[in-house]
Amino acid sequence: MPELTVANGAALLEFIGALWVVGYCMAALWSVARPQGIQTARLLVAEGAVMGLSFKLAGTLLTAMAVPSWDHLARLAVMVVLRTLLKRFFTWEQARLRV
């Protein structure tokens, strides 16, 4: 059985985040094909993106903690800023769609 290293754990977390986003996008496509409407699909994509970004951020944070170089810290800073902006946008979108 392969050993679970920090790099493998970080890659696994980022992969789970990507799968999460893809899964919610597939559910959104399914809801468009059914009579649930575009609004439900947009809500599903927003929920999936917020949760997927959390997994991706955890993977990046794990990588930055294991190998603290300036490159990893810069990537972590960019990821945190992007995640914060996207999460604010998607949270705003969710609140707007639920009203």
N, C-alpha and C positions, 0 to 999 in steps of 0.2 A: 504494500500500500504506500503511495507516495506521501512524503512528509509535508505537512501543512506549514509553510513558511509565511512570513509576513507578506512577501511579494505575491504568493499564491492567494493568501487571504484577501489582499487588496484587489487582485484581479477578479476573484470570485465575487466580491461585493460590487465591483463595477459591472460585472456581467449580470448580476441579479438586477441591478438598477436598469440596465438596458432592456432586459427581458420584461421588467415591470412596465416600462414605457411602451414597448411593443405590444404587450398584452392588452393594455388599456386602449391603445390605438386600434387594435383589432376589435375590441369590444365596441369602440366608437363606430367603426365601419359597420359592424353588425347592427348597431342601433339605427344607423342611417338606412340600412336595407330594410329594416322593419319600420313600422309606422310610429316609432318613438320620437323621431324628429332630430333635427340638427342641434337643437338646444341641448338635448341629452348627450349627444355625441361630443359637443364642445365641453360639457361638464366632465365627461369621462376622460377626455384628453388632459384637461387641467388637473384632475385628481391624480392621474397616472404620472404626469410630468413632475408634480411636486414630490411624490413619493420616490420616483426614480432618481430625481436629483439628490434626495437625501442619501440614497445608497451610493451614488457616485461620489458624493462629498465624503462619505465615510471611507471609501476606498482610497481617495486621494489623501485624506488625513492620515490613514494608516501608513501609506507609502512615505509621506513626509516625516512621520514620527520614526520610522525605521531607518531611513537614510536621509538625515537632515542636511541637504545641500541647498545652495541658493536657488538652483533650478527647481527643486521640489517645493521649496517655500514660495517661490514666485508662482508656480502652478497652483499651489494651494490658495494663495491670495486671489488669483484670477478666478478660481473655481468658487470661492466663497462669495466674491462680488457678483459673479454671474448667477449663482444660485439664489442669492438674496434678491436680485432684481427680478429674476424669473418667478421666484416664489411670490413676491409681491404682486406681480402682474397676474399670475394664475389665481391667487387668492382674491384679487379684485374681480377677476373674470367670474370666479365661482359665486361670489356675493351678488354680482350683477345678474347672473343667470338664475339664481334661486329666488330672486324677488318677483 
